[in-house]
């Protein structure tokens, strides 16, 4: 089972996780990062690196409080599986993380 990026990453996208990924399976849009489940090798290197605790093993569910979230874990599992990875380059470095218009590093760390 692959790792999944969940709701705490929305408008956060710190990118600490991409720095440690040995297979470069992270992708992005303007809101969040995604893990391509077909490329993830389930090594778990990314999970402890996420400062907002957004990454979880699909079979275990999130380590964050879903009651404070707009969507449940299954929504984000589906998002990671259904993201259009075709023709996109993986994010391999923090410097490649492009933040969307709502990026606020102070707010995101709370």
C-alpha positions in Angstrom: 0.0 0.0 0.0 1.4 3.4 -1.0 1.6 6.6 1.1 -1.0 9.3 0.5 -0.9 13.0 0.8 -3.9 14.3 2.8 -5.7 17.5 3.6 -3.0 19.2 5.8 -0.9 19.7 2.7 -3.6 21.8 1.0 -2.1 25.3 0.7 1.0 24.2 2.6 3.3 22.3 0.3 6.5 22.6 2.3 8.3 20.1 0.2 10.4 18.5 2.9 9.0 15.2 1.8 10.2 15.4 -1.8 13.8 15.9 -0.6 13.9 12.4 0.9 11.9 10.4 -1.7 14.2 7.9 -3.3 12.0 7.3 -6.3 10.7 10.9 -7.1 7.0 10.0 -6.9 5.8 13.4 -5.7 3.8 15.7 -8.1 2.0 18.9 -7.6 -0.7 21.3 -8.6 -1.2 24.8 -7.3 -2.9 23.5 -4.1 -1.0 20.5 -2.8 1.5 17.7 -3.5 0.5 14.2 -4.5 2.2 10.8 -4.3 1.8 8.7 -7.4 0.7 5.4 -5.9 2.1 3.5 -8.9 5.6 4.8 -8.3 5.6 4.9 -4.5 7.7 2.0 -3.0 6.2 2.3 0.5 9.6 3.1 2.1 8.0 5.7 4.5 10.9 8.1 4.3 8.6 11.0 3.5 6.1 10.6 6.3 8.2 11.9 9.2 9.5 14.8 7.1 6.2 16.4 6.6 5.9 19.3 9.1 2.1 19.3 8.9 1.6 15.5 9.3 -0.2 15.2 5.9 1.3 11.9 4.7 -0.1 8.6 5.7 0.1 5.0 4.7 -3.1 4.2 2.8 -4.0 1.1 4.8 -3.5 2.8 8.2 -5.3 6.1 7.5 -4.3 9.6 8.5 -2.4 10.5 11.7 -4.2 13.9 11.7 -7.7 14.6 13.1 -10.1 14.2 10.3 -12.9 15.9 12.3 -11.2 19.2 11.6 -10.9 18.5 7.9 -13.2 19.4 5.0 -12.9 16.0 3.5 -12.2 12.5 4.8 -9.2 10.3 4.2 -10.9 8.4 1.3 -11.3 11.6 -0.6 -7.5 12.2 -0.5 -6.8 8.6 -1.3 -8.9 9.0 -4.4 -7.3 12.3 -5.2 -3.8 10.7 -5.1 -4.9 7.8 -7.3 -6.8 9.9 -9.8 -4.5 12.9 -10.2 -3.4 13.3 -13.8 0.3 12.3 -13.6 0.6 11.9 -17.4 3.1 14.3 -18.9 4.0 15.9 -15.6 7.5 16.0 -14.1 7.9 14.8 -10.6 8.9 17.3 -7.9 12.4 16.3 -6.8 13.5 19.3 -4.7 12.0 21.8 -2.3 13.1 24.6 -4.7 10.8 23.1 -7.3 7.7 23.3 -5.2 5.4 26.0 -6.6 3.1 27.6 -4.2 -0.4 28.6 -5.1 -2.0 32.0 -4.5 -3.2 31.0 -0.9 0.3 30.1 0.3 0.9 31.6 3.8 3.9 29.9 5.5 2.9 31.3 8.9 -0.7 30.2 8.7 0.3 26.8 7.3 2.5 26.0 10.2 -0.3 26.5 12.8 
